[in-house]
Amino acid sequence: MKNLLALLIIGNLFFSCTNTPKEILPVPSTKPGKAQLKQIERKYGMFIHFGINTFHDMEWTDGSLPASSYTPSAINAEQWIETAKNAGMKYVILITKHHDGFCLWDSKYTEYDVANSGNTTNVVEAVAKACKKHDVGLGLYYSLWDRNINGDVGNESLDSAYNAYMINQLNELLDISEKHTEVVEFWFDGGWTKANHRWPLNEIYQTIKSREPDCQVGINWSIGLPEDPDHHPVLPKDQKEGYPIRYFPSDFRLGDPYLPEENDPKIFTHNGNEYYMPWESTVCISQRWFYNTTDTVFKPVDELVEMYKVATAQDNILILNCPPNREGEIRKRDIEILNQIREQLELD
């Protein structure tokens, strides 16, 4: 297993990765840009939580579970993407690495990945291929917090090495995905574990935008307070126009599992400039993010239909989480519910 001491050796790669010819930043505006309009038009998508947690009936794990305990009997990525397509969803967001640090691709920067597990399928590649085949957009979730490789988040002296690790992994994810399709969204999580200035936000944004200019970048709990830009959390009901962007640069707002308010503000600020930022709601179709043998209670269809109407009003977006099971397939009940939602809403 790689550790931060070993990563210090590759720390210099961080600087070579981030030297782009021209800095890419969001354009100040009180209206959505072209790429934001594409995201708003997608409107509805699927969150796919799948990983080592799937096999332990747990939502968050600490990076100490053996990679060998990840043992899906199959990876039916075709079924995942077909399910989303048939539900009227325009894109999916795949968990590539959750807080535990387990990677759903063979990363050369860690041994805590599928290459050392009970099923070596490159899940990122399988999903990218299926997205291309079925004309479904590909979004990728990546946790900034990594409890396997960077458990000592309080040690600021280790940030440079860990930042290098993240940038290198993001390039790996782009390398895999771009062989098959474009990446329409990056969904980052776990930023609250450190002060926002300790994350390489600009380098992350440059890495993605230099390769995928239209890819929308969002970081969970995106907005701060005027008196404390790093305040956590600021709920949708408490957000007001002009509040500071907690994680700049980024393109849209997140804060799971909350829906936007009736008068959802869209204009937020950084360094005296105003930026338009839509809201993306991420909600579980049942009760858990990852598959769990005790997760047997699903939200009623009528409730989910109403969620769709609230979440997609005001140029915002809804993502419903449908976790694949230990056989690598979306549950039958998820599919039934998704089809009923599509019928009631008469989605294309």
C-alpha positions in Angstrom: 0.0 0.0 0.0 1.3 3.4 -0.9 1.7 6.0 1.9 2.4 9.6 2.1 6.1 9.1 2.8 6.3 7.3 -0.6 4.2 9.9 -2.2 6.7 12.6 -1.3 8.9 11.1 -4.0 6.4 12.0 -6.6 5.5 15.3 -5.1 7.2 17.3 -7.9 4.8 15.7 -10.4 2.1 18.0 -8.9 3.8 21.1 -10.2 4.4 19.7 -13.7 0.8 18.6 -13.9 -0.5 22.0 -13.0 1.5 24.3 -15.3 -1.1 25.0 -17.9 -0.4 27.6 -20.7 -3.3 29.8 -19.6 -5.3 29.8 -16.4 -8.9 28.6 -16.9 -11.5 30.2 -14.6 -15.3 30.6 -14.5 -16.5 33.7 -16.3 -18.2 36.2 -14.1 -21.9 36.3 -15.1 -25.4 36.6 -13.7 -26.7 34.2 -16.4 -25.8 30.5 -17.1 -22.9 29.9 -19.6 -23.1 27.5 -22.5 -21.7 24.6 -20.6 -24.0 25.3 -17.6 -27.0 25.4 -20.0 -26.0 21.9 -21.2 -26.0 20.7 -17.5 -29.3 22.3 -16.8 -30.8 20.7 -20.0 -29.6 17.3 -18.8 -31.8 17.9 -15.7 -32.1 14.3 -14.4 -29.5 11.7 -13.7 -28.4 8.6 -11.7 -25.9 8.4 -8.8 -24.1 5.1 -8.8 -22.7 4.3 -5.4 -20.6 1.1 -5.7 -17.4 0.1 -4.0 -15.9 -1.7 -1.1 -18.7 -0.5 1.2 -21.1 -2.5 -0.9 -19.7 -5.7 0.7 -19.8 -4.6 4.3 -23.3 -3.1 4.9 -21.6 0.3 5.6 -21.9 3.8 4.2 -18.5 5.1 5.2 -15.4 3.0 6.0 -12.0 4.0 7.1 -9.7 2.6 4.4 -8.6 -0.4 6.5 -10.9 -3.0 5.0 -8.8 -5.4 2.8 -9.1 -4.8 -1.0 -9.8 -8.5 -1.3 -13.1 -8.0 0.4 -14.5 -6.2 -2.7 -16.0 -9.3 -4.4 -18.7 -8.5 -6.9 -19.7 -11.7 -8.8 -20.0 -9.5 -11.9 -20.0 -5.9 -13.1 -23.1 -5.4 -15.3 -22.3 -1.8 -16.3 -24.5 -2.2 -19.4 -27.5 -2.8 -17.1 -26.7 0.3 -15.0 -26.6 2.6 -18.0 -29.5 1.0 -19.8 -31.5 1.4 -16.6 -30.7 5.1 -16.5 -31.4 5.5 -20.2 -34.8 3.8 -20.0 -35.7 5.9 -17.0 -35.3 9.1 -19.0 -32.1 10.1 -17.3 -29.5 11.9 -19.3 -26.3 11.1 -17.4 -24.9 9.1 -14.5 -22.4 9.9 -11.8 -20.2 7.0 -10.8 -18.4 6.8 -7.5 -14.8 6.2 -8.5 -13.3 6.6 -5.1 -15.2 7.2 -1.8 -13.8 8.4 1.5 -12.3 5.0 2.1 -9.9 5.6 -0.8 -10.7 2.3 -2.6 -10.4 3.0 -6.4 -12.7 1.4 -9.0 -9.9 1.4 -11.5 -6.3 0.1 -11.5 -4.4 3.2 -10.2 -0.6 3.1 -10.4 -0.5 5.4 -7.4 -2.1 3.0 -4.9 -2.6 -0.7 -4.3 -6.0 0.0 -2.7 -8.0 -0.6 -5.9 -9.8 -3.2 -8.0 -6.5 -4.6 -9.4 -5.9 -6.2 -5.9 -9.5 -7.2 -5.2 -11.8 -10.1 -5.7 -12.9 -8.7 -9.1 -10.3 -6.8 -11.2 -12.8 -5.2 -13.7 -12.0 -1.6 -14.4 -15.4 -0.3 -13.5 -14.7 3.3 -14.7 -13.8 2.0 -18.1 -16.8 -0.4 -18.2 -19.2 2.5 -17.4 -17.5 4.9 -19.8 -17.9 2.3 -22.6 -21.6 1.7 -21.8 -22.3 5.5 -21.6 -20.8 5.9 -25.1 -22.8 3.0 -26.4 -26.2 4.2 -25.0 -25.6 7.9 -25.5 -25.7 8.7 -21.8 -23.5 11.4 -20.2 -20.6 10.3 -17.9 -20.1 12.0 -14.6 -17.4 11.0 -12.1 -17.5 11.3 -8.3 -14.1 11.6 -6.5 -13.7 12.0 -2.8 -11.0 14.6 -1.8 -10.9 13.0 1.6 -9.0 9.7 1.4 -8.9 7.8 4.7 -6.6 5.1 3.3 -3.8 7.2 1.8 -4.2 10.4 3.8 -5.6 9.5 7.2 -3.6 12.2 9.0 -5.6 15.2 7.6 -4.4 17.4 10.4 -0.8 17.3 9.2 -0.6 20.2 6.8 3.0 19.4 5.9 1.8 16.4 4.0 -0.6 18.3 1.8 1.8 18.8 -1.1 2.3 15.0 -1.5 -1.3 14.2 -1.2 -2.3 17.0 -3.7 0.1 15.4 -6.2 -1.6 12.1 -5.6 -5.1 13.6 -6.4 -4.0 15.4 -9.5 -2.3 12.2 -10.9 -5.4 10.2 -10.1 -7.7 12.7 -11.8 -5.5 12.5 -14.9 -5.8 8.7 -14.8 -9.6 9.0 -14.7 -9.6 11.3 -17.6 -7.2 9.1 -19.5 -9.6 6.1 -19.0 -12.8 8.0 -19.8 -11.6 10.0 -22.8 -10.8 6.8 -24.7 -14.5 6.2 -24.9 -16.6 9.3 -24.2 -16.5 12.8 -22.8 -16.8 13.5 -19.1 -19.7 15.9 -18.5 -19.3 16.4 -14.7 -16.9 15.9 -11.8 -18.5 15.7 -8.3 -16.1 16.2 -5.5 -16.8 15.3 -1.8 -15.1 15.4 1.6 -13.7 19.0 1.4 -15.0 19.8 4.9 -12.2 17.7 6.5 -9.6 20.5 5.9 -9.7 24.3 5.6 -10.6 25.1 2.0 -7.3 26.8 1.3 -5.5 23.4 1.8 -7.2 21.8 -1.2 -5.6 22.4 -4.6 -8.8 23.7 -6.0 -7.3 25.7 -8.8 -5.1 22.9 -9.9 -8.0 20.4 -9.9 -10.0 22.8 -12.0 -7.2 23.4 -14.5 -6.5 19.6 -14.8 -10.2 19.0 -15.7 -11.0 22.0 -17.8 -7.8 21.9 -19.9 -8.9 18.5 -21.1 -12.8 18.7 -20.9 -13.7 22.4 -21.2 -17.5 21.8 -20.9 -17.2 19.4 -17.9 -19.0 20.9 -14.9 -17.1 20.9 -11.7 -18.9 20.9 -8.3 -17.7 20.4 -4.7 -20.1 19.3 -2.0 -21.2 22.1 0.4 -20.2 24.7 -2.1 -21.3 27.9 -0.4 -20.0 29.7 2.7 -21.2 32.6 4.9 -20.2 36.3 4.4 -18.5 36.4 7.8 -16.9 32.9 7.3 -16.4 31.7 3.7 -15.4 28.2 5.0 -18.5 27.7 7.2 -19.9 24.2 7.2 -22.6 23.5 6.3 -24.7 26.3 4.7 -28.0 24.6 3.9 -30.1 25.7 0.8 -32.6 27.4 3.1 -29.8 29.6 4.5 -28.1 30.5 1.2 -28.7 34.0 -0.1 -27.7 35.8 -3.3 -24.2 37.2 -3.0 -22.9 34.7 -0.4 -19.3 33.6 -1.0 -18.3 30.6 -3.1 -16.6 28.3 -0.5 -14.7 26.3 -3.1 -13.5 28.4 -6.0 -13.2 27.7 -8.9 -16.3 25.5 -9.4 -19.4 25.7 -11.6 -22.4 24.5 -9.6 -23.7 24.0 -6.1 -24.1 20.8 -4.1 -25.2 19.8 -0.6 -26.6 16.3 -0.4 -29.4 15.2 0.2 -31.1 18.6 0.2 -33.5 20.0 -2.3 -33.4 23.7 -3.4 -35.6 26.3 -1.8 -38.6 27.8 -3.6 -36.7 31.0 -4.3 -33.4 29.4 -5.0 -30.6 32.0 -5.4 -28.2 31.6 -8.3 -25.7 34.4 -8.0 -22.7 34.0 -5.7 -19.5 35.8 -5.3 -15.7 35.5 -5.2 -13.2 38.3 -5.0 -15.9 40.9 -5.8 -17.1 39.1 -8.9 -20.6 37.5 -9.4 -21.0 34.0 -10.7 -24.1 32.0 -11.7 -24.3 28.6 -10.0 -27.2 26.2 -10.4 -28.1 23.6 -7.7 -27.8 19.8 -8.2 -29.9 17.7 -5.7 -28.6 14.2 -4.9 -31.2 12.0 -3.2 -31.4 8.2 -2.3 -34.2 6.3 -4.0 -34.2 4.1 -0.8 -32.4 5.0 2.5 -28.8 4.2 1.9 -26.2 5.4 -0.6 -24.4 2.1 -0.9 -26.1 -1.3 -1.3 -27.0 -2.7 2.2 -28.8 -5.9 3.0 -31.0 -4.0 5.5 -31.9 -1.3 3.0 -35.4 -2.4 2.0 -37.5 0.7 2.4 -37.9 2.7 -0.8 -39.4 6.2 -1.1 -42.9 6.2 -2.6 -43.2 7.0 -6.3 -45.4 10.0 -5.6 -42.8 11.4 -3.2 -40.0 10.9 -5.8 -42.2 12.5 -8.6 -42.7 15.5 -6.3 -39.0 15.7 -5.6 -38.3 15.7 -9.3 -40.6 18.7 -9.8 -39.1 20.6 -6.9 -35.5 19.7 -7.8 -35.7 20.5 -11.5 -37.6 23.7 -11.2 -35.7 27.0 -11.4 -33.0 25.5 -13.8 -31.8 23.0 -11.3 -31.0 19.3 -11.5 -32.0 16.0 -9.8 -29.8 13.0 -9.3 -31.3 9.8 -7.9 -29.0 7.3 -6.2 -29.6 3.6 -7.3 -26.8 1.5 -5.8 -25.8 -1.8 -7.6 -25.9 -4.9 -5.4 -23.2 -7.5 -4.7 -23.9 -9.2 -8.0 -23.0 -6.0 -9.8 -26.6 -5.2 -10.8 -29.1 -2.4 -10.0 -31.9 -3.8 -7.9 -35.2 -4.8 -9.5 -37.2 -2.5 -7.2 -35.1 0.5 -8.3 -35.9 -0.3 -11.9 -39.6 -0.6 -11.2 -39.7 2.7 -9.4 -37.7 4.5 -12.1 -40.0 3.3 -14.8 -43.0 4.5 -12.8 -41.5 7.9 -12.3 -40.8 8.1 -16.1 -44.4 7.2 -16.9 -45.9 9.7 -14.4 -43.7 12.5 -15.6 -43.9 11.5 -19.3 -40.2 11.8 -19.7 -38.6 11.4 -23.1 
